[in-house]
Amino acid sequence: MTSERAEAYGQLMRRLRTLGAQGLLPHEEEQIREAADALLFCTDHSSEECTKALADARGLVEALVRVGRWHEGAGRRLLRELEACGPLAPVY
């Protein structure tokens, strides 16, 4: 873990605290938190745990956008912040 990843994790956790009032259900918030935890402690970008955590979070965010609960920009921002928690290079 690097200081940059720890900082990204803290930023994401702060965002999640504010997002709760904006329509994230408790289980959705928990899924994002679990993905952030997994990414933070991954040492290899190709690990199965890392890849699955990010894929599951992407699926959740895409579903939130698709049904109109979130705007696409907000979803992209959250995913960038999540990706910054892990060893993966962010995809914009």
DSSP file (Angstrom, degrees, kcal/mol; ACC not computed):
  #  RESIDUE AA STRUCTURE BP1 BP2  ACC     N-H-->O    O-->H-N    N-H-->O    O-->H-N    TCO  KAPPA ALPHA  PHI   PSI    X-CA   Y-CA   Z-CA
    1    1 A M              0   0    0      0, 0.0     2,-0.2     0, 0.0    40,-0.1   0.000 360.0 360.0 360.0 139.5    0.0    0.0    0.0
    2    2 A T     >  -     0   0    0     38,-0.1     4,-2.3     1,-0.1     5,-0.2  -0.686 360.0-111.3-109.6 166.0    1.3    3.5   -0.8
    3    3 A S  H  > S+     0   0    0     -2,-0.2     4,-2.3     1,-0.2     5,-0.2   0.847 119.1  55.8 -65.2 -32.2    0.4    6.8    0.8
    4    4 A E  H  > S+     0   0    0      2,-0.2     4,-2.4     1,-0.2    -1,-0.2   0.909 108.7  46.4 -65.7 -41.3   -1.4    7.8   -2.5
    5    5 A R  H  > S+     0   0    0      2,-0.2     4,-2.4     1,-0.2    -2,-0.2   0.902 111.9  50.8 -68.0 -39.9   -3.6    4.7   -2.3
    6    6 A A  H  X S+     0   0    0     -4,-2.3     4,-2.3     2,-0.2    -2,-0.2   0.902 111.2  48.9 -63.2 -40.4   -4.3    5.3    1.4
    7    7 A E  H  X S+     0   0    0     -4,-2.3     4,-2.4     2,-0.2    -2,-0.2   0.917 110.7  50.0 -63.8 -43.8   -5.2    8.9    0.6
    8    8 A A  H  X S+     0   0    0     -4,-2.4     4,-2.4    76,-0.2    -2,-0.2   0.892 109.6  52.1 -61.7 -39.6   -7.5    7.8   -2.2
    9    9 A Y  H  X S+     0   0    0     -4,-2.4     4,-2.5     2,-0.2    -2,-0.2   0.931 109.7  48.6 -62.1 -46.7   -9.2    5.3    0.1
   10   10 A G  H  X S+     0   0    0     -4,-2.3     4,-2.0     1,-0.2    -2,-0.2   0.899 111.1  50.4 -60.7 -41.4   -9.8    8.0    2.7
   11   11 A Q  H  X S+     0   0    0     -4,-2.4     4,-2.2     1,-0.2    -1,-0.2   0.913 110.7  49.3 -63.3 -42.9  -11.3   10.3    0.0
   12   12 A L  H  X S+     0   0    0     -4,-2.4     4,-2.5     1,-0.2    -2,-0.2   0.908 109.1  51.9 -64.3 -41.7  -13.6    7.5   -1.2
   13   13 A M  H  X S+     0   0    0     -4,-2.5     4,-1.7     1,-0.2    -1,-0.2   0.886 109.4  50.3 -63.3 -37.5  -14.8    6.8    2.3
   14   14 A R  H  X S+     0   0    0     -4,-2.0     4,-1.4     2,-0.2    -1,-0.2   0.910 110.2  50.3 -65.0 -40.8  -15.6   10.5    2.8
   15   15 A R  H  X S+     0   0    0     -4,-2.2     4,-2.3     1,-0.2     3,-0.3   0.910 107.5  53.6 -63.4 -41.6  -17.5   10.4   -0.5
   16   16 A L  H  X S+     0   0    0     -4,-2.5     4,-1.4     1,-0.2    -1,-0.2   0.869 103.2  57.1 -63.2 -35.6  -19.5    7.4    0.6
   17   17 A R  H  < S+     0   0    0     -4,-1.7     4,-0.3     1,-0.2    -1,-0.2   0.884 113.4  40.0 -61.9 -36.8  -20.5    9.1    3.8
   18   18 A T  H >< S+     0   0    0     -4,-1.4     3,-0.7    -3,-0.3    -2,-0.2   0.788 109.3  60.5 -82.4 -27.5  -22.1   11.9    1.8
   19   19 A L  H ><>S+     0   0    0     -4,-2.3     3,-2.5     1,-0.2     5,-1.1   0.778  83.8  79.3 -71.9 -25.7  -23.5    9.6   -0.9
   20   20 A G  G ><5S+     0   0    0     -4,-1.4     3,-1.0     1,-0.3    -1,-0.2   0.867  94.8  47.9 -49.9 -40.1  -25.7    7.7    1.6
   21   21 A A  G < 5S+     0   0    0     -3,-0.7    -1,-0.3    -4,-0.3    -2,-0.2   0.586 103.7  65.5 -76.5 -10.0  -28.2   10.6    1.5
   22   22 A Q  G < 5S-     0   0    0     -3,-2.5    -1,-0.2    -4,-0.2    -2,-0.2   0.108 128.8 -74.6-104.0  21.7  -28.1   10.6   -2.3
   23   23 A G  T < 5S+     0   0    0     -3,-1.0     2,-0.5     1,-0.3    -3,-0.2   0.534  80.7 138.6 108.8   3.9  -29.6    7.2   -2.9
   24   24 A L      < -     0   0    0     -5,-1.1    -1,-0.3    -4,-0.1    -2,-0.0  -0.726  46.2-138.3 -80.8 126.9  -27.1    4.5   -2.1
   25   25 A L    >>  -     0   0    0     -2,-0.5     4,-2.6     1,-0.1     3,-0.6  -0.476  25.7-106.1 -76.9 156.0  -28.7    1.7   -0.3
   26   26 A P  H 3> S+     0   0    0      0, 0.0     4,-2.3     0, 0.0     5,-0.1   0.875 120.7  48.9 -53.5 -41.7  -26.8    0.2    2.7
   27   27 A H  H 3> S+     0   0    0      2,-0.2     4,-1.8     1,-0.2     5,-0.1   0.829 110.9  51.3 -70.3 -28.6  -25.9   -3.0    0.8
   28   28 A E  H <> S+     0   0    0     -3,-0.6     4,-1.9     2,-0.2    -1,-0.2   0.918 110.5  47.9 -70.9 -43.9  -24.7   -0.9   -2.2
   29   29 A E  H  X S+     0   0    0     -4,-2.6     4,-2.5     1,-0.2    -2,-0.2   0.916 110.9  52.0 -61.1 -42.6  -22.5    1.2    0.0
   30   30 A E  H  X S+     0   0    0     -4,-2.3     4,-2.7    -5,-0.3    -1,-0.2   0.883 106.4  53.9 -62.0 -39.0  -21.2   -1.9    1.7
   31   31 A Q  H  X S+     0   0    0     -4,-1.8     4,-2.0     2,-0.2    -1,-0.2   0.912 110.4  46.1 -62.9 -42.2  -20.3   -3.4   -1.7
   32   32 A I  H  X S+     0   0    0     -4,-1.9     4,-2.5     2,-0.2    -2,-0.2   0.917 112.7  50.6 -66.1 -43.1  -18.3   -0.3   -2.7
   33   33 A R  H  X S+     0   0    0     -4,-2.5     4,-2.5     1,-0.2    -2,-0.2   0.916 110.3  49.4 -60.7 -43.8  -16.5   -0.3    0.7
   34   34 A E  H  X S+     0   0    0     -4,-2.7     4,-2.5     1,-0.2    -1,-0.2   0.890 110.6  50.3 -64.3 -38.9  -15.6   -4.0    0.4
   35   35 A A  H  X S+     0   0    0     -4,-2.0     4,-2.7     2,-0.2    -1,-0.2   0.915 110.5  49.8 -64.5 -42.0  -14.2   -3.4   -3.1
   36   36 A A  H  X S+     0   0    0     -4,-2.5     4,-2.6     2,-0.2    -2,-0.2   0.910 110.7  50.1 -62.8 -42.1  -12.2   -0.5   -1.8
   37   37 A D  H  X S+     0   0    0     -4,-2.5     4,-1.6     2,-0.2    -2,-0.2   0.938 112.0  47.6 -60.3 -47.0  -10.8   -2.6    1.0
   38   38 A A  H  X S+     0   0    0     -4,-2.5     4,-0.7     1,-0.2    -2,-0.2   0.926 114.5  46.0 -61.0 -45.4   -9.9   -5.4   -1.4
   39   39 A L  H >< S+     0   0    0     -4,-2.7     3,-0.7     1,-0.2    -1,-0.2   0.889 107.6  57.4 -66.2 -39.0   -8.2   -3.0   -3.8
   40   40 A L  H 3< S+     0   0    0     -4,-2.6    -1,-0.2     1,-0.2    -2,-0.2   0.880 113.6  38.7 -60.1 -38.3   -6.3   -1.2   -1.1
   41   41 A F  H 3< S+     0   0    0     -4,-1.6    -1,-0.2    -5,-0.2    -2,-0.2   0.447  89.7 110.5 -97.1   0.2   -4.6   -4.4    0.1
   42   42 A C    <<  -     0   0    0     -3,-0.7     3,-0.1    -4,-0.7    -3,-0.0  -0.518  42.9-173.4 -70.9 140.2   -4.0   -5.9   -3.3
   43   43 A T  S    S+     0   0    0      1,-0.2     2,-0.4    -2,-0.2    -1,-0.1   0.573  70.6  50.9-106.7 -14.7   -0.4   -6.1   -4.3
   44   44 A D    >   -     0   0    0      1,-0.1     3,-2.0    44,-0.0     6,-0.2  -0.984  68.5-146.9-130.9 124.0   -0.9   -7.3   -7.9
   45   45 A H  T 3  S+     0   0    0     -2,-0.4    -1,-0.1     1,-0.3    43,-0.1   0.697 100.1  54.3 -62.2 -18.8   -3.2   -5.7  -10.4
   46   46 A S  T 3  S+     0   0    0      4,-0.1    -1,-0.3     5,-0.0    42,-0.0   0.377  77.4 125.7 -98.3   5.9   -3.9   -9.1  -11.9
   47   47 A S    <>  -     0   0    0     -3,-2.0     4,-2.5     1,-0.1     5,-0.2  -0.336  66.9-126.8 -64.5 146.5   -5.0  -10.8   -8.8
   48   48 A E  H  > S+     0   0    0      1,-0.2     4,-2.7     2,-0.2     5,-0.2   0.886 109.1  53.1 -61.4 -40.2   -8.4  -12.5   -9.0
   49   49 A E  H  > S+     0   0    0      2,-0.2     4,-2.5     1,-0.2    -1,-0.2   0.923 111.2  46.1 -62.6 -44.4   -9.6  -10.7   -5.9
   50   50 A C  H  > S+     0   0    0     -6,-0.2     4,-2.2     2,-0.2     5,-0.2   0.942 114.5  46.8 -62.6 -49.7   -8.6   -7.3   -7.2
   51   51 A T  H  X S+     0   0    0     -4,-2.5     4,-2.3     1,-0.2    -2,-0.2   0.908 114.6  46.5 -61.9 -44.1  -10.2   -7.9  -10.6
   52   52 A K  H  X S+     0   0    0     -4,-2.7     4,-2.8    -5,-0.2     5,-0.2   0.912 110.0  53.1 -66.5 -43.1  -13.4   -9.3   -9.2
   53   53 A A  H  X S+     0   0    0     -4,-2.5     4,-1.9    -5,-0.2    -2,-0.2   0.923 113.6  42.9 -59.2 -44.7  -13.8   -6.5   -6.7
   54   54 A L  H  X S+     0   0    0     -4,-2.2     4,-2.6     2,-0.2    -1,-0.2   0.900 113.6  51.1 -69.7 -40.4  -13.5   -3.8   -9.4
   55   55 A A  H  X S+     0   0    0     -4,-2.3     4,-2.4    -5,-0.2    -2,-0.2   0.912 110.6  49.0 -63.6 -42.2  -15.7   -5.7  -11.8
   56   56 A D  H  X S+     0   0    0     -4,-2.8     4,-2.0     2,-0.2    -1,-0.2   0.913 112.4  47.9 -63.8 -42.2  -18.5   -6.1   -9.2
   57   57 A A  H  X S+     0   0    0     -4,-1.9     4,-2.6    -5,-0.2     5,-0.2   0.904 110.7  51.4 -66.0 -40.9  -18.3   -2.4   -8.3
   58   58 A R  H  X S+     0   0    0     -4,-2.6     4,-3.0     1,-0.2     5,-0.2   0.924 108.6  51.9 -60.1 -43.4  -18.4   -1.4  -12.0
   59   59 A G  H  X S+     0   0    0     -4,-2.4     4,-2.0     1,-0.2    -1,-0.2   0.902 110.3  48.4 -59.8 -42.2  -21.4   -3.5  -12.4
   60   60 A L  H  X S+     0   0    0     -4,-2.0     4,-2.3     2,-0.2    -2,-0.2   0.943 113.6  45.6 -63.1 -48.7  -23.2   -1.9   -9.5
   61   61 A V  H  X S+     0   0    0     -4,-2.6     4,-2.2     1,-0.2    -2,-0.2   0.910 111.8  51.9 -64.0 -42.4  -22.4    1.7  -10.7
   62   62 A E  H  X S+     0   0    0     -4,-3.0     4,-2.8     1,-0.2    -1,-0.2   0.893 110.2  49.7 -60.9 -39.0  -23.4    0.8  -14.3
   63   63 A A  H  X S+     0   0    0     -4,-2.0     4,-2.2    -5,-0.2     6,-0.3   0.904 108.7  52.2 -66.2 -40.8  -26.7   -0.5  -13.0
   64   64 A L  H  <>S+     0   0    0     -4,-2.3     5,-1.9     1,-0.2     6,-1.6   0.892 114.3  43.2 -61.8 -39.5  -27.3    2.7  -10.9
   65   65 A V  H ><5S+     0   0    0     -4,-2.2     3,-1.3     4,-0.2    -2,-0.2   0.926 111.1  54.9 -69.7 -45.6  -26.7    4.8  -14.0
   66   66 A R  H 3<5S+     0   0    0     -4,-2.8    -2,-0.2     1,-0.3    -1,-0.2   0.866 110.5  44.4 -59.5 -39.0  -28.8    2.6  -16.3
   67   67 A V  T 3<5S-     0   0    0     -4,-2.2    -1,-0.3    -5,-0.1    -2,-0.2   0.463 117.5-111.6 -88.0   0.6  -31.9    2.8  -14.1
   68   68 A G  T < 5S+     0   0    0     -3,-1.3    -3,-0.2    -4,-0.3    -2,-0.1   0.590  85.0 118.6  86.3  10.7  -31.4    6.6  -13.6
   69   69 A R  S   <S+     0   0    0     -5,-1.9     2,-0.3    -6,-0.3    -4,-0.2   0.787  80.4  29.9 -78.7 -26.0  -30.5    6.6  -10.0
   70   70 A W  S    S-     0   0    0     -6,-1.6     2,-0.2    -9,-0.1    -2,-0.2  -0.940  81.5-118.1-130.0 152.9  -27.1    8.2  -10.8
   71   71 A H     >  -     0   0    0     -2,-0.3     4,-1.9     1,-0.1     3,-0.3  -0.619  30.9-118.0 -82.5 150.4  -25.7   10.4  -13.4
   72   72 A E  H  > S+     0   0    0     -2,-0.2     4,-2.6     1,-0.2     5,-0.2   0.882 112.7  55.4 -57.3 -41.9  -23.0    8.9  -15.6
   73   73 A G  H  > S+     0   0    0      1,-0.2     4,-2.3     2,-0.2    -1,-0.2   0.890 106.7  50.0 -60.9 -40.5  -20.4   11.5  -14.5
   74   74 A A  H  > S+     0   0    0     -3,-0.3     4,-2.2     2,-0.2    -1,-0.2   0.888 111.0  50.0 -65.8 -38.5  -21.0   10.7  -10.8
   75   75 A G  H  X S+     0   0    0     -4,-1.9     4,-2.3     2,-0.2    -2,-0.2   0.918 110.6  48.6 -65.4 -43.8  -20.5    7.0  -11.6
   76   76 A R  H  X S+     0   0    0     -4,-2.6     4,-2.4     1,-0.2    -2,-0.2   0.906 110.9  51.5 -61.9 -41.4  -17.3    7.6  -13.5
   77   77 A R  H  X S+     0   0    0     -4,-2.3     4,-2.2     2,-0.2    -2,-0.2   0.924 110.2  48.1 -62.7 -45.2  -15.9    9.8  -10.6
   78   78 A L  H  X S+     0   0    0     -4,-2.2     4,-2.4     1,-0.2    -1,-0.2   0.914 112.0  49.7 -63.1 -42.2  -16.7    7.1   -8.0
   79   79 A L  H  X S+     0   0    0     -4,-2.3     4,-2.9     2,-0.2    -1,-0.2   0.886 109.0  51.9 -66.0 -37.9  -15.0    4.4  -10.1
   80   80 A R  H  X S+     0   0    0     -4,-2.4     4,-1.8     2,-0.2    -1,-0.2   0.927 111.6  47.5 -61.8 -43.4  -11.9    6.6  -10.6
   81   81 A E  H  < S+     0   0    0     -4,-2.2     4,-0.5     2,-0.2    -2,-0.2   0.890 113.0  48.6 -65.2 -38.6  -11.7    7.1   -6.9
   82   82 A L  H >< S+     0   0    0     -4,-2.4     3,-1.6     1,-0.2     4,-0.4   0.937 109.7  51.2 -65.5 -46.7  -12.2    3.4   -6.3
   83   83 A E  H >< S+     0   0    0     -4,-2.9     3,-1.5     1,-0.3     5,-0.3   0.842 101.5  62.8 -59.4 -34.3   -9.5    2.5   -8.9
   84   84 A A  T 3< S+     0   0    0     -4,-1.8    -1,-0.3     1,-0.3   -76,-0.2   0.680  92.7  65.5 -67.3 -16.3   -7.1    4.8   -7.2
   85   85 A C  T <  S+     0   0    0     -3,-1.6    -1,-0.3    -4,-0.5    -2,-0.2   0.702 103.7  52.1 -74.7 -19.5   -7.3    2.7   -4.0
   86   86 A G  S <  S-     0   0    0     -3,-1.5   -46,-0.1    -4,-0.4   -47,-0.1  -0.476  95.7 -98.8-115.0-178.8   -5.6   -0.2   -5.8
   87   87 A P  S    S+     0   0    0      0, 0.0   -42,-0.2     0, 0.0     2,-0.2   0.449  86.0 110.7 -79.5   0.4   -2.6   -1.1   -7.9
   88   88 A L  S    S-     0   0    0     -5,-0.3    -2,-0.2   -44,-0.1     3,-0.0  -0.494  76.1-116.2 -76.7 144.0   -4.6   -0.8  -11.1
   89   89 A A        -     0   0    0     -2,-0.2    -1,-0.1     1,-0.1    -5,-0.1  -0.681  41.0-108.4 -75.4 127.4   -3.9    2.0  -13.5
   90   90 A P        -     0   0    0      0, 0.0     2,-0.5     0, 0.0    -1,-0.1  -0.264  25.8-147.5 -59.2 142.0   -7.1    4.2  -13.6
   91   91 A V              0   0    0      1,-0.1    -8,-0.1   -12,-0.1    -3,-0.0  -0.962 360.0 360.0-112.3 119.5   -9.1    4.0  -16.8
   92   92 A Y              0   0    0     -2,-0.5    -1,-0.1   -12,-0.0   -12,-0.1   0.439 360.0 360.0 -98.8 360.0  -10.8    7.3  -17.7
